[in-house]
Amino acid sequence: MSEEDYECVIDLEFANDLHEDIEEIAWHLINLGYIERNRSAVEYGLELLDILVRFATKSKLLEKQAKKELEGAGSE
């Protein structure tokens, strides 16, 4: 099979842009003290996803708590 027989799964330009975005975000997180230096882009990406999931989970929990408090205040 030649290269032409394979379908490109990931657009290389998109992948490069994503890599640069991850590095930029990672540097901001390094400067804020959230993650350590000297990691690969993949490690930065995984760490970033972990942070985003934690914040999203915390936000969802806070949203549920606020909703319960509003419902409790409305029934009084």
Secondary structure, 3 states (H helix, E strand, C coil): CCHHHCCCCCCHHHHHHHHHHHHHHHHHHHHHCCCCCCCCHHHHHHHHHHHHHHHHHHHHHHHHHHHHHHHHHHCC
